[in-house]
Structure formats: C-alpha cells, structure tokens
Amino acid sequence: MSAQRETIVEELHARAVSLGFTAFGIAPANARPDLPQRLQSALQSGWHADMEWMEETRDRRQSPKALWPDVQSVIMVGVNYGPDENPLDRLTNTSLANVSVYAQMRDYHDFIKGRLKDLAGLLARRTGAEVKVFVDTAPVMEKPLAEAAGLGWQGKHTVLLSRDAGSWLFLGAIFTSADLPASTPEQEKCGTCTKCLDICPTNAFPAPFRLDARKCLAYYSVEHKGQIPIQFRKPMGNRVFGCDDCLAVCPWNKFASATRDAKLSARQAIRNAQLSDMLALNDARFRDFFAQTPVKRLGSARFLRNCLVAAGNSGDRHHLPAIERLFSHESPLVRGMAIWALRQLTDPGEAEARRAKSLATESDPEVRAEWSH
C-alpha cells in the first residue's frame, strides 16, 4: 500500500508540473496543532483590523479538520508570479498609479481553481477519495499549511518564502480524505535578516512573523472600506492598490525568476498606468480597464480614493483640475479625499478660493472634516 501511495503522489506531482504549478507538497491535516492558539492571539490583539470575517470564521479557520472533519491530507501547490523588475523602483515615479504586482495581471483565482480541480480529479479517480479545492475562497490558513507541506517558510513579513520563487508564490489547496505520504516540512531560513521589517513605511510589524493590519498600507488600499486615516496618507506615496515593499526587499528574491506562466504576465496598460488617466476613470471605464483583475473588486470609488491620495502626494499641480472635478463625485470617500489632495497641492488661501468656486455646500460631516485636518 505504501508503494502504491508513493506512485500516486509521483503521478500527482507530475500532473501538477504539467498544469503549471511550480511548487507541490503534502501535509497531514493535523500538521499544525499550533494554529488555533496563533489565530486566537492575533484576533485578540486586533491585528485583523476591521476584517470581521476573520473573527466570524475563526472556528473553521483554526484547523483543516474544523473546516472539513473527513480531511486526512492537504495537498498544497504554488505558482510563481515573480515580476521581471524590482517593484521598489516604481515608488519614485510619482506620475504612476502604482498597482501591486499580483494585481497587474489576471485574477489568479480564476484559473488556478480550474487547475486545482484537474489535479483533484486525478486524485479522486485514482483513489476514490473525496476532494475539496480552495484558492483563498474558504477559511484556510494556506501559508502555515504550505510550510508544513515543504513549499517554503513563512518569513518575518508573514508571507510564504520559497528558495525558488522568493516572495512571489500564489497558493492553492486540495483537501482530501485520502491518507497520503507527507512531504518534509520546510525550516525557516530568514536568519538575522530584518530587511522586510525595516522597510515598512508604517511600522506594521509589531514583531518578526507578526503583521498588524491596522498599520498596513496593503490593508488600507485594498480591504479598508472607509477613508484612509490621515497618518497613513503620506506614507502611501503613489501606491493605489496594495504594497510590495516587504516582499520586494527580501534577499531570497535574488534566487527567483520571473514567471513564465502566460496567464500571469503583467498587463502593460496597468503596470504603466498614469495617475492622471486613472483620476479620469468613471465607473464604467474603471470596470473595463481592470476587467478580470483583483483591482476590479475594489470598486471605482475606493480606487479613486486611493488615486487622490497619490495625487496629493505627487506635488504635481497638473492634477488640480481632475481633483476639482471629483468634488462633485457621488461618493463621500472621493469627495473627502479630493479636498485633502487639493490642500496638499495648494496653500490655504488658494484652497479656500477653489473650494468656494467648486463646492458651494457639503452636508457630509466626514467630508467637512477634511477641511480641518
């Protein structure tokens, strides 16, 4: 039986490679008994900010068996999405609307799930076992399970690191009732390096291997539904969706190669998106421009909110006409941030004059408050 199981694993691994997965491993469902305590500690500390879904799914998230009692093994796979340039180089070009590497391309959920179903189907046919596939679509703690399956280790920035893909690895999981031979877990290899912690512009890491979303620019630009807190606007720079700083600075990236998966190639229009063009997008044009990418889920109002932060940080007065046009936007998120952007690019007297010309009244208290910051 052991030899038969090994043969099945070899066949699964070969199929995974042919499907485009660049990492493959297997972990027992009970490989990480430390997860419930770690999750509880993070939630009690409030590091999940206002992502209430993490609290709501805590019981199912804390272990694979809590999500599905019949699971015996977890197959973890990864796809390298490494960029062909250093994302940090783009932070100094204030004319760019800087989008995180993972969102410059087609949404990985769309096609990785199909590949996972193919792989899971092969397992089901060979063993008769039940299977379930997940790509960030259920309360699964993918990174610790990937570490247990030998795909890599969670770095001090909390992202999975791989000797082959550095910080750039999309993850997928197959839960199965089959009892499969486990891979050797990967050991943490960060050593004394703290580059990922040191580069964070908002000090979002309270300790190595711990991330506080309440200070994270990726959280505020992607997950947060309200206005960007005042203390995080300047640090956002030209980041309009996500933040790659802690990923990009990791020395392990020097061993990584750019992705060769055609479906993960960056869309040049998004990579080179000009801030002036993004400020001019209405809802329909936003949806068309970012079709089939993670950015589309953000919605045009929150995207414009982020672009206005970037405009205010740009020092470029050429953005003033676009900013003033957004004073009349239907969303208070946009109107309020337009006021902030205006005030960053003008002196108080000019700002008041432009306000009087463009905005007669404002009933929303949050928008009015922007004038008092």
GIDA-V553930 format. One record per residue. N is the residue number from 1. RES is the residue in one small letter. PSI is psi in radians with two decimals (none if undefined). D_CENTER is the distance of its C-alpha to the mean C-alpha in Angstrom with 1 decimal. Layout:
# GIDA-V553930
n->N res->RES psi->PSI d_center->D_CENTER
n->N res->RES psi->PSI d_center->D_CENTER
This chain:
# GIDA-V553930
n->1 res->m psi->-0.67 d_center->41.1
n->2 res->s psi->-0.75 d_center->39.0
n->3 res->a psi->-0.67 d_center->39.8
n->4 res->q psi->-0.72 d_center->38.8
n->5 res->r psi->-0.70 d_center->35.4
n->6 res->e psi->-0.69 d_center->34.8
n->7 res->t psi->-0.72 d_center->35.8
n->8 res->i psi->-0.74 d_center->33.3
n->9 res->v psi->-0.72 d_center->30.5
n->10 res->e psi->-0.71 d_center->31.6
n->11 res->e psi->-0.72 d_center->31.7
n->12 res->l psi->-0.74 d_center->28.2
n->13 res->h psi->-0.79 d_center->26.9
n->14 res->a psi->-0.71 d_center->28.8
n->15 res->r psi->-0.68 d_center->27.5
n->16 res->a psi->-0.76 d_center->23.8
n->17 res->v psi->-0.74 d_center->24.5
n->18 res->s psi->-0.45 d_center->26.2
n->19 res->l psi->-0.14 d_center->23.3
n->20 res->g psi->0.05 d_center->21.1
n->21 res->f psi->2.37 d_center->19.4
n->22 res->t psi->-0.06 d_center->19.6
n->23 res->a psi->2.52 d_center->19.5
n->24 res->f psi->2.39 d_center->21.4
n->25 res->g psi->2.93 d_center->22.7
n->26 res->i psi->2.35 d_center->24.2
n->27 res->a psi->2.48 d_center->24.1
n->28 res->p psi->2.59 d_center->26.6
n->29 res->a psi->-0.49 d_center->25.3
n->30 res->n psi->0.42 d_center->26.7
n->31 res->a psi->-0.42 d_center->25.4
n->32 res->r psi->1.30 d_center->23.4
n->33 res->p psi->-0.17 d_center->25.8
n->34 res->d psi->-0.18 d_center->24.2
n->35 res->l psi->-0.75 d_center->21.1
n->36 res->p psi->-0.74 d_center->22.9
n->37 res->q psi->-0.72 d_center->24.0
n->38 res->r psi->-0.74 d_center->20.7
n->39 res->l psi->-0.79 d_center->18.9
n->40 res->q psi->-0.72 d_center->21.9
n->41 res->s psi->-0.76 d_center->21.9
n->42 res->a psi->-0.74 d_center->18.3
n->43 res->l psi->-0.72 d_center->19.1
n->44 res->q psi->-0.53 d_center->22.5
n->45 res->s psi->-0.19 d_center->21.1
n->46 res->g psi->0.30 d_center->19.0
n->47 res->w psi->-0.20 d_center->15.8
n->48 res->h psi->0.04 d_center->13.9
n->49 res->a psi->-2.28 d_center->15.2
n->50 res->d psi->0.47 d_center->15.9
n->51 res->m psi->1.33 d_center->13.7
n->52 res->e psi->-0.44 d_center->17.0
n->53 res->w psi->-0.44 d_center->16.0
n->54 res->m psi->-0.67 d_center->15.3
n->55 res->e psi->-0.72 d_center->18.9
n->56 res->e psi->-0.52 d_center->20.2
n->57 res->t psi->0.25 d_center->19.1
n->58 res->r psi->-0.82 d_center->20.0
n->59 res->d psi->-0.70 d_center->23.1
n->60 res->r psi->-0.42 d_center->21.6
n->61 res->r psi->-0.42 d_center->18.5
n->62 res->q psi->-0.30 d_center->20.7
n->63 res->s psi->2.66 d_center->22.1
n->64 res->p psi->-0.69 d_center->22.2
n->65 res->k psi->-0.44 d_center->25.8
n->66 res->a psi->-0.52 d_center->25.0
n->67 res->l psi->-0.69 d_center->23.0
n->68 res->w psi->1.81 d_center->25.6
n->69 res->p psi->-0.41 d_center->28.9
n->70 res->d psi->-0.11 d_center->30.1
n->71 res->v psi->2.35 d_center->27.3
n->72 res->q psi->-0.62 d_center->28.8
n->73 res->s psi->2.67 d_center->26.4
n->74 res->v psi->2.05 d_center->22.7
n->75 res->i psi->2.13 d_center->22.0
n->76 res->m psi->2.34 d_center->18.7
n->77 res->v psi->2.76 d_center->17.7
n->78 res->g psi->2.67 d_center->15.3
n->79 res->v psi->2.19 d_center->14.9
n->80 res->n psi->2.17 d_center->14.7
n->81 res->y psi->0.50 d_center->12.6
n->82 res->g psi->2.40 d_center->14.0
n->83 res->p psi->2.86 d_center->14.8
n->84 res->d psi->0.26 d_center->18.5
n->85 res->e psi->2.89 d_center->18.3
n->86 res->n psi->2.01 d_center->17.1
n->87 res->p psi->-0.42 d_center->14.3
n->88 res->l psi->-0.45 d_center->16.2
n->89 res->d psi->-0.34 d_center->19.1
n->90 res->r psi->-0.19 d_center->17.7
n->91 res->l psi->-0.38 d_center->17.5
n->92 res->t psi->-0.18 d_center->21.3
n->93 res->n psi->1.62 d_center->21.8
n->94 res->t psi->-0.14 d_center->21.8
n->95 res->s psi->-0.24 d_center->22.8
n->96 res->l psi->2.54 d_center->19.3
n->97 res->a psi->1.67 d_center->16.6
n->98 res->n psi->2.03 d_center->13.9
n->99 res->v psi->2.37 d_center->10.8
n->100 res->s psi->2.60 d_center->7.9
n->101 res->v psi->-0.79 d_center->9.2
n->102 res->y psi->-0.32 d_center->7.1
n->103 res->a psi->0.04 d_center->8.0
n->104 res->q psi->-0.08 d_center->11.5
n->105 res->m psi->3.14 d_center->12.6
n->106 res->r psi->2.49 d_center->13.5
n->107 res->d psi->2.08 d_center->11.1
n->108 res->y psi->-0.43 d_center->11.3
n->109 res->h psi->-0.62 d_center->12.2
n->110 res->d psi->-0.68 d_center->15.3
n->111 res->f psi->-0.41 d_center->17.0
n->112 res->i psi->-0.62 d_center->15.8
n->113 res->k psi->-0.67 d_center->17.3
n->114 res->g psi->-0.70 d_center->20.5
n->115 res->r psi->-0.68 d_center->20.7
n->116 res->l psi->-0.71 d_center->20.3
n->117 res->k psi->-0.64 d_center->23.0
n->118 res->d psi->-0.83 d_center->25.2
n->119 res->l psi->-0.74 d_center->24.9
n->120 res->a psi->-0.62 d_center->25.4
n->121 res->g psi->-0.68 d_center->28.4
n->122 res->l psi->-0.77 d_center->30.0
n->123 res->l psi->-0.77 d_center->29.8
n->124 res->a psi->-0.70 d_center->31.3
n->125 res->r psi->-0.66 d_center->34.1
n->126 res->r psi->-0.52 d_center->34.9
n->127 res->t psi->-0.33 d_center->35.0
n->128 res->g psi->0.12 d_center->35.3
n->129 res->a psi->2.74 d_center->32.5
n->130 res->e psi->2.62 d_center->30.1
n->131 res->v psi->2.63 d_center->26.5
n->132 res->k psi->2.41 d_center->23.3
n->133 res->v psi->2.51 d_center->20.0
n->134 res->f psi->2.31 d_center->16.4
n->135 res->v psi->1.39 d_center->13.1
n->136 res->d psi->0.53 d_center->10.8
n->137 res->t psi->0.11 d_center->13.6
n->138 res->a psi->2.87 d_center->15.6
n->139 res->p psi->1.30 d_center->15.7
n->140 res->v psi->2.29 d_center->15.4
n->141 res->m psi->1.41 d_center->14.5
n->142 res->e psi->-0.72 d_center->13.5
n->143 res->k psi->-0.83 d_center->13.1
n->144 res->p psi->-0.63 d_center->16.6
n->145 res->l psi->-0.63 d_center->18.1
n->146 res->a psi->-0.65 d_center->17.0
n->147 res->e psi->-0.77 d_center->18.6
n->148 res->a psi->-0.51 d_center->21.7
n->149 res->a psi->0.01 d_center->21.8
n->150 res->g psi->0.23 d_center->22.0
n->151 res->l psi->-0.42 d_center->19.0
n->152 res->g psi->-2.75 d_center->18.2
n->153 res->w psi->2.66 d_center->17.7
n->154 res->q psi->2.07 d_center->15.2
n->155 res->g psi->3.13 d_center->15.5
n->156 res->k psi->-0.32 d_center->16.3
n->157 res->h psi->0.08 d_center->12.8
n->158 res->t psi->-0.09 d_center->12.1
n->159 res->v psi->2.61 d_center->10.1
n->160 res->l psi->2.32 d_center->12.5
n->161 res->l psi->2.47 d_center->14.8
n->162 res->s psi->2.50 d_center->17.2
n->163 res->r psi->-0.35 d_center->20.5
n->164 res->d psi->-0.52 d_center->20.1
n->165 res->a psi->0.03 d_center->16.5
n->166 res->g psi->-2.27 d_center->15.6
n->167 res->s psi->-0.04 d_center->12.0
n->168 res->w psi->1.38 d_center->11.1
n->169 res->l psi->2.03 d_center->11.4
n->170 res->f psi->2.49 d_center->10.1
n->171 res->l psi->2.58 d_center->12.0
n->172 res->g psi->2.72 d_center->14.5
n->173 res->a psi->2.48 d_center->17.3
n->174 res->i psi->2.02 d_center->20.9
n->175 res->f psi->2.41 d_center->23.0
n->176 res->t psi->2.61 d_center->26.7
n->177 res->s psi->-0.11 d_center->30.0
n->178 res->a psi->2.49 d_center->31.3
n->179 res->d psi->1.75 d_center->32.0
n->180 res->l psi->2.67 d_center->30.7
n->181 res->p psi->2.34 d_center->31.3
n->182 res->a psi->2.59 d_center->28.5
n->183 res->s psi->2.92 d_center->27.0
n->184 res->t psi->2.17 d_center->27.4
n->185 res->p psi->2.61 d_center->24.5
n->186 res->e psi->2.48 d_center->22.9
n->187 res->q psi->2.56 d_center->23.9
n->188 res->e psi->2.35 d_center->21.9
n->189 res->k psi->0.52 d_center->22.7
n->190 res->c psi->-0.43 d_center->21.3
n->191 res->g psi->-2.38 d_center->24.9
n->192 res->t psi->-0.02 d_center->25.6
n->193 res->c psi->2.38 d_center->22.8
n->194 res->t psi->0.40 d_center->20.8
n->195 res->k psi->-0.69 d_center->19.4
n->196 res->c psi->-0.59 d_center->15.8
n->197 res->l psi->-0.71 d_center->17.2
n->198 res->d psi->-0.53 d_center->19.6
n->199 res->i psi->-0.31 d_center->17.5
n->200 res->c psi->2.12 d_center->15.3
n->201 res->p psi->-0.18 d_center->16.9
n->202 res->t psi->0.19 d_center->16.8
n->203 res->n psi->0.91 d_center->17.7
n->204 res->a psi->-0.06 d_center->14.9
n->205 res->f psi->1.83 d_center->16.1
n->206 res->p psi->-0.37 d_center->19.3
n->207 res->a psi->2.81 d_center->20.2
n->208 res->p psi->2.44 d_center->19.0
n->209 res->f psi->0.29 d_center->16.7
n->210 res->r psi->2.30 d_center->16.0
n->211 res->l psi->2.24 d_center->13.2
n->212 res->d psi->1.85 d_center->14.3
n->213 res->a psi->-0.40 d_center->11.8
n->214 res->r psi->-0.16 d_center->14.9
n->215 res->k psi->0.20 d_center->14.8
n->216 res->c psi->2.21 d_center->11.2
n->217 res->l psi->-0.58 d_center->10.6
n->218 res->a psi->-0.72 d_center->6.8
n->219 res->y psi->-0.86 d_center->8.2
n->220 res->y psi->-0.60 d_center->11.1
n->221 res->s psi->-0.26 d_center->10.0
n->222 res->v psi->-0.83 d_center->7.7
n->223 res->e psi->-0.60 d_center->9.2
n->224 res->h psi->2.30 d_center->12.6
n->225 res->k psi->-0.23 d_center->15.4
n->226 res->g psi->-2.84 d_center->18.1
n->227 res->q psi->2.59 d_center->19.1
n->228 res->i psi->2.17 d_center->17.4
n->229 res->p psi->2.51 d_center->19.6
n->230 res->i psi->-0.65 d_center->22.1
n->231 res->q psi->-0.21 d_center->21.4
n->232 res->f psi->-0.02 d_center->17.8
n->233 res->r psi->-0.86 d_center->18.8
n->234 res->k psi->-0.79 d_center->20.5
n->235 res->p psi->-0.39 d_center->17.9
n->236 res->m psi->-0.47 d_center->15.4
n->237 res->g psi->-2.20 d_center->17.7
n->238 res->n psi->0.33 d_center->16.7
n->239 res->r psi->2.02 d_center->12.9
n->240 res->v psi->-0.19 d_center->12.6
n->241 res->f psi->1.86 d_center->8.9
n->242 res->g psi->3.09 d_center->6.4
n->243 res->c psi->2.24 d_center->8.1
n->244 res->d psi->0.08 d_center->8.9
n->245 res->d psi->-0.93 d_center->12.1
n->246 res->c psi->-0.48 d_center->12.1
n->247 res->l psi->-0.81 d_center->10.8
n->248 res->a psi->-0.51 d_center->13.3
n->249 res->v psi->-0.19 d_center->16.2
n->250 res->c psi->2.23 d_center->16.5
n->251 res->p psi->-0.42 d_center->20.0
n->252 res->w psi->-0.30 d_center->19.2
n->253 res->n psi->-0.33 d_center->17.6
n->254 res->k psi->-0.31 d_center->21.3
n->255 res->f psi->-0.12 d_center->22.0
n->256 res->a psi->2.75 d_center->19.2
n->257 res->s psi->2.77 d_center->20.0
n->258 res->a psi->2.58 d_center->18.3
n->259 res->t psi->2.51 d_center->17.4
n->260 res->r psi->0.11 d_center->20.6
n->261 res->d psi->2.03 d_center->19.1
n->262 res->a psi->-0.57 d_center->20.2
n->263 res->k psi->-0.19 d_center->17.7
n->264 res->l psi->0.24 d_center->14.9
n->265 res->s psi->2.41 d_center->16.8
n->266 res->a psi->2.46 d_center->15.4
n->267 res->r psi->2.09 d_center->17.2
n->268 res->q psi->-0.57 d_center->19.4
n->269 res->a psi->-0.60 d_center->19.8
n->270 res->i psi->-0.75 d_center->16.2
n->271 res->r psi->-0.68 d_center->16.0
n->272 res->n psi->0.35 d_center->19.3
n->273 res->a psi->2.25 d_center->18.9
n->274 res->q psi->2.41 d_center->21.4
n->275 res->l psi->-0.68 d_center->20.8
n->276 res->s psi->-0.67 d_center->24.3
n->277 res->d psi->-0.67 d_center->23.5
n->278 res->m psi->-0.59 d_center->20.4
n->279 res->l psi->-0.34 d_center->22.5
n->280 res->a psi->-0.02 d_center->25.0
n->281 res->l psi->2.24 d_center->22.8
n->282 res->n psi->-3.11 d_center->24.2
n->283 res->d psi->-0.77 d_center->22.5
n->284 res->a psi->-0.75 d_center->24.0
n->285 res->r psi->-0.60 d_center->23.2
n->286 res->f psi->-0.85 d_center->19.5
n->287 res->r psi->-0.64 d_center->19.2
n->288 res->d psi->-0.76 d_center->21.1
n->289 res->f psi->-0.68 d_center->19.3
n->290 res->f psi->0.38 d_center->15.8
n->291 res->a psi->2.37 d_center->17.3
n->292 res->q psi->0.36 d_center->15.5
n->293 res->t psi->2.83 d_center->12.1
n->294 res->p psi->-0.44 d_center->8.9
n->295 res->v psi->-0.59 d_center->10.4
n->296 res->k psi->-0.62 d_center->13.4
n->297 res->r psi->-0.35 d_center->12.2
n->298 res->l psi->-0.61 d_center->11.9
n->299 res->g psi->2.63 d_center->15.7
n->300 res->s psi->-0.59 d_center->17.9
n->301 res->a psi->-0.83 d_center->19.0
n->302 res->r psi->-0.58 d_center->15.8
n->303 res->f psi->-0.79 d_center->15.0
n->304 res->l psi->-0.65 d_center->18.5
n->305 res->r psi->-0.86 d_center->18.1
n->306 res->n psi->-0.70 d_center->15.5
n->307 res->c psi->-0.59 d_center->17.8
n->308 res->l psi->-0.59 d_center->20.7
n->309 res->v psi->-0.81 d_center->19.3
n->310 res->a psi->-0.67 d_center->18.9
n->311 res->a psi->-0.74 d_center->22.4
n->312 res->g psi->-0.51 d_center->23.8
n->313 res->n psi->-0.19 d_center->22.6
n->314 res->s psi->-0.44 d_center->24.0
n->315 res->g psi->0.15 d_center->27.6
n->316 res->d psi->1.90 d_center->28.5
n->317 res->r psi->-0.20 d_center->31.0
n->318 res->h psi->-0.31 d_center->30.8
n->319 res->h psi->-0.15 d_center->28.0
n->320 res->l psi->-0.76 d_center->30.4
n->321 res->p psi->-0.74 d_center->31.8
n->322 res->a psi->-0.69 d_center->28.4
n->323 res->i psi->-0.78 d_center->27.5
n->324 res->e psi->-0.63 d_center->30.9
n->325 res->r psi->-0.56 d_center->30.5
n->326 res->l psi->-0.05 d_center->27.4
n->327 res->f psi->-0.47 d_center->29.7
n->328 res->s psi->0.20 d_center->30.8
n->329 res->h psi->2.62 d_center->27.5
n->330 res->e psi->-0.40 d_center->27.5
n->331 res->s psi->2.26 d_center->24.5
n->332 res->p psi->-0.43 d_center->25.3
n->333 res->l psi->-0.77 d_center->21.8
n->334 res->v psi->-0.79 d_center->22.6
n->335 res->r psi->-0.77 d_center->26.2
n->336 res->g psi->-0.74 d_center->25.5
n->337 res->m psi->-0.45 d_center->23.0
n->338 res->a psi->-0.69 d_center->25.6
n->339 res->i psi->-0.79 d_center->28.1
n->340 res->w psi->-0.79 d_center->26.1
n->341 res->a psi->-0.73 d_center->25.4
n->342 res->l psi->-0.76 d_center->29.1
n->343 res->r psi->-0.44 d_center->30.2
n->344 res->q psi->-0.44 d_center->28.2
n->345 res->l psi->-0.03 d_center->30.1
n->346 res->t psi->2.85 d_center->33.5
n->347 res->d psi->2.90 d_center->36.1
n->348 res->p psi->-0.71 d_center->36.9
n->349 res->g psi->-0.79 d_center->39.9
n->350 res->e psi->-0.69 d_center->38.3
n->351 res->a psi->-0.77 d_center->35.4
n->352 res->e psi->-0.70 d_center->37.9
n->353 res->a psi->-0.77 d_center->39.9
n->354 res->r psi->-0.63 d_center->37.0
n->355 res->r psi->-0.83 d_center->36.0
n->356 res->a psi->-0.62 d_center->39.6
n->357 res->k psi->-0.66 d_center->39.7
n->358 res->s psi->-0.38 d_center->36.5
n->359 res->l psi->1.80 d_center->36.0
n->360 res->a psi->-0.85 d_center->39.1
n->361 res->t psi->2.83 d_center->37.8
n->362 res->e psi->1.97 d_center->34.5
n->363 res->s psi->-0.37 d_center->34.7
n->364 res->d psi->2.13 d_center->31.2
n->365 res->p psi->-0.57 d_center->31.4
n->366 res->e psi->-0.62 d_center->27.8
n->367 res->v psi->-0.75 d_center->28.5
n->368 res->r psi->-0.62 d_center->31.8
n->369 res->a psi->-0.42 d_center->30.3
n->370 res->e psi->-0.46 d_center->28.4
n->371 res->w psi->-0.25 d_center->31.9
n->372 res->s psi->-0.11 d_center->32.6
n->373 res->h psi->none d_center->29.7
